[in-house]
Amino acid sequence: MPTSPSASPLPAPRTEPDGSAVIRVLSYNIRSMRDDTAALARIIRACEPDLVLIQEAPRFFRWRKKLARLAAASGQVILSGGATAAGPALLCSLRTTVERTEDVLLPLIPGQHRRGFATAVVRFGGARLGVLSCHLSLRQDERYEQGGMLLDRLAGLGTPYAVAGGDLNDRPDGRTFKRLAAALQDGWATHPWGAENTSAHTHPHQRIDAIFATPGVEVLGCGVPVGLPGVTETDLRAATDHLPVLAALRVPAS
């Protein structure tokens, strides 16, 4: 896997004296945990995230138990989502103070998969942050509409800053990706770190997974965590069919 244009280490999570917070956010399509869940947990734990934005969380029989098992194995707790959001979910570290959560189901087009958002409002020190995990449609027109719904939902969280991430099923030159990048900071484009492409895991040739942040959030690095201590190429290939995206962000005090 190719390495990044940035060789500097990714900043570790911390709270600053002024109340701002440096946090790590991980976005990961886990394919309903149908692959090597031990490898998946090792990757999440090695990334030391404060927030994990999951796509394709388990949605059927005993889905809560499966997601709780992953959270425990990776040093996280369940924040929201799963079957109740049609796949997107949020995990968080114990560093996170939770204000509220909401699972949102999007309009269903007959014959298509139900889509949704897992959302939350959280605090780290004096920093207040809206969070959204998404998995957008394979259909171009539906995906574009969902991109607009994502922006509306972020604005509706009522927080000064927000982060959104997920499997967009769209590349940076696509209409939906461009729509999001016009309103939000695309983490990789703003401060590339790690590797760029997220799909497919055995031959990454396209970037269809991303983390976005609202203006005012400082992107300190964002990309696939290739070369991060504890993240091995063997685990990345075994865990699921996507590669994860990890970002370090500085969120100002609210």
C-alpha positions in Angstrom: 0.0 0.0 0.0 1.3 3.5 -0.9 2.4 5.8 2.0 1.5 9.4 2.5 3.0 12.7 1.4 3.2 13.5 5.2 5.8 11.6 7.3 5.0 13.4 10.5 3.3 11.4 13.4 -0.4 11.9 13.8 -1.1 14.0 17.0 -2.3 12.1 20.0 -5.6 13.0 21.7 -5.4 15.7 24.4 -7.2 18.6 26.0 -5.6 22.0 25.7 -5.3 24.6 28.5 -7.7 26.9 26.6 -10.4 24.2 26.6 -9.9 23.1 23.0 -9.4 19.5 22.2 -7.3 17.4 19.9 -9.3 14.3 19.0 -8.9 11.3 16.7 -11.9 10.3 14.5 -11.9 6.9 12.7 -14.4 6.1 9.9 -14.7 2.4 8.9 -17.0 0.3 6.8 -16.9 -3.0 8.7 -19.1 -5.1 6.3 -21.4 -6.3 9.1 -18.5 -8.0 10.9 -18.4 -10.8 8.4 -14.6 -11.0 8.2 -11.9 -11.2 10.8 -13.3 -9.4 13.8 -10.2 -9.8 15.9 -8.2 -8.0 13.2 -10.9 -5.3 13.1 -10.7 -4.7 16.8 -6.9 -4.6 16.7 -7.0 -1.9 14.0 -9.5 0.2 15.9 -7.6 -0.1 19.2 -4.3 0.8 17.5 -5.8 4.0 16.0 -6.7 5.2 19.6 -9.8 7.0 18.4 -12.1 9.2 20.4 -14.9 8.6 17.9 -15.5 5.7 15.5 -17.9 6.3 12.6 -19.0 2.9 11.5 -20.8 1.9 8.3 -22.4 -1.5 7.7 -22.7 -2.3 11.4 -24.6 -5.6 12.1 -28.3 -5.0 11.6 -30.0 -8.4 12.1 -30.1 -11.2 14.7 -28.4 -10.2 17.9 -26.9 -7.1 16.3 -26.5 -5.2 19.6 -24.6 -8.0 21.1 -22.2 -8.2 18.1 -21.6 -4.4 18.1 -21.1 -4.4 21.9 -18.5 -7.2 21.5 -16.6 -5.1 19.0 -16.7 -2.0 21.1 -15.4 -3.9 24.2 -12.6 -5.6 22.2 -11.5 -2.3 20.7 -11.6 -0.2 23.9 -14.8 1.7 23.0 -18.4 2.0 24.0 -21.5 2.2 21.8 -22.8 5.7 21.3 -25.6 5.3 18.8 -26.8 3.6 15.6 -26.7 0.1 14.2 -29.9 -1.4 13.0 -31.8 1.6 14.2 -29.9 3.8 11.7 -30.0 1.1 8.9 -26.2 0.4 9.3 -24.3 3.5 10.4 -23.2 3.5 14.0 -21.1 5.5 16.4 -18.6 4.3 19.0 -16.7 6.5 21.4 -14.0 6.4 24.1 -14.6 7.0 27.7 -13.0 10.4 27.2 -16.3 11.5 25.5 -19.1 13.3 27.3 -22.3 12.6 25.5 -25.1 15.2 25.3 -27.6 13.4 23.1 -27.9 10.9 20.2 -30.3 10.5 17.4 -30.7 7.8 14.7 -32.2 9.0 11.5 -33.8 6.9 8.7 -33.8 8.5 5.3 -36.6 8.2 2.7 -36.8 4.8 1.2 -36.9 4.2 -2.6 -38.7 0.9 -3.3 -36.2 -1.7 -4.3 -33.3 0.1 -2.7 -31.5 -0.4 0.6 -32.8 1.6 3.5 -30.2 4.3 4.4 -29.7 6.4 7.6 -27.5 8.5 9.7 -26.2 7.9 13.2 -25.7 11.2 14.9 -24.7 12.6 18.3 -23.6 15.8 20.1 -20.6 15.3 22.3 -18.0 17.2 24.4 -14.3 16.9 24.9 -13.1 19.4 27.5 -14.6 22.7 26.5 -15.1 21.6 22.9 -18.7 20.8 21.7 -19.0 18.8 18.6 -21.8 17.4 16.3 -21.0 13.9 14.9 -22.6 12.0 11.9 -21.8 8.6 10.3 -23.3 7.9 6.9 -23.3 5.3 4.1 -24.7 6.9 1.0 -26.6 5.3 -1.9 -25.1 3.5 -4.9 -27.6 5.4 -7.1 -26.2 8.7 -8.2 -29.4 10.8 -7.9 -30.4 9.4 -4.6 -26.9 9.8 -3.3 -26.8 13.4 -4.3 -30.1 14.1 -2.4 -28.7 12.3 0.6 -25.7 14.5 0.5 -28.0 17.5 0.9 -29.8 15.8 3.8 -26.4 15.2 5.5 -25.6 18.9 5.3 -29.0 19.8 6.6 -28.7 17.3 9.5 -25.3 18.6 10.5 -26.6 22.2 10.6 -29.6 21.0 12.6 -27.4 19.5 15.4 -27.0 23.1 16.7 -23.3 22.8 17.5 -20.6 25.3 16.6 -18.5 22.6 15.0 -19.2 19.2 13.5 -17.6 16.2 11.9 -19.1 13.7 9.4 -17.7 10.6 7.8 -18.5 7.5 6.1 -18.7 5.4 2.9 -19.9 7.9 0.3 -20.0 5.5 -2.7 -18.6 8.4 -4.6 -15.2 9.6 -5.6 -13.8 13.2 -5.1 -14.7 14.1 -8.7 -18.3 12.9 -8.2 -21.3 15.3 -7.7 -22.1 14.2 -4.2 -18.5 14.3 -3.0 -18.1 17.8 -4.5 -21.3 18.9 -2.9 -20.0 17.9 0.6 -16.5 19.3 -0.1 -17.9 22.7 -1.1 -19.5 23.1 2.3 -17.1 21.2 4.5 -13.4 20.5 4.8 -12.4 17.2 3.1 -9.8 15.8 5.6 -7.5 14.2 3.1 -7.5 17.2 0.8 -6.9 19.6 3.7 -4.0 17.8 5.4 -3.1 14.5 3.8 -1.5 11.9 6.0 -1.2 8.1 5.8 -2.5 6.7 2.4 -5.3 8.0 0.2 -7.3 5.2 -1.4 -9.8 3.2 0.7 -11.3 0.7 -1.8 -10.8 -2.1 -2.3 -8.7 -3.4 0.6 -6.7 -5.8 -1.5 -6.0 -3.3 -4.3 -6.9 0.2 -3.2 -7.4 2.3 -6.3 -10.2 4.8 -5.3 -11.2 7.1 -2.4 -14.8 6.6 -1.6 -14.6 6.9 2.2 -13.9 10.2 3.8 -14.0 12.4 6.9 -15.3 16.0 6.7 -15.2 18.8 9.2 -17.0 22.1 9.4 -15.0 25.4 9.1 -13.2 26.3 12.3 -12.1 22.7 13.0 -8.3 22.4 12.3 -7.4 19.2 10.4 -4.1 18.0 11.7 -3.9 14.9 9.5 -6.2 12.6 7.7 -5.9 9.4 5.7 -5.7 5.6 5.8 -3.5 4.7 8.8 -0.9 2.8 6.9 2.3 2.5 9.0 0.6 3.5 12.3 2.1 1.4 15.1 -0.1 -1.6 15.7 -1.8 -1.4 12.3 -0.5 -4.1 10.0 -1.2 -4.7 6.3 -2.3 -8.3 7.2 -5.0 -7.0 9.5 -6.1 -4.3 7.1 -6.6 -7.0 4.4 -8.4 -9.4 6.8 -10.7 -7.0 8.8 -13.2 -6.0 6.1 -13.3 -5.0 2.4 -12.7 -1.3 3.0 -9.7 0.5 4.5 -10.3 2.9 7.4 -9.9 6.6 7.4 -8.3 8.2 10.5 -8.2 12.0 11.2 -6.7 14.1 14.0 -8.7 17.2 14.5 -8.3 20.3 16.8 -11.8 21.4 17.9 -11.9 24.9 19.5 -13.6 25.5 22.8 -17.2 26.4 22.4 
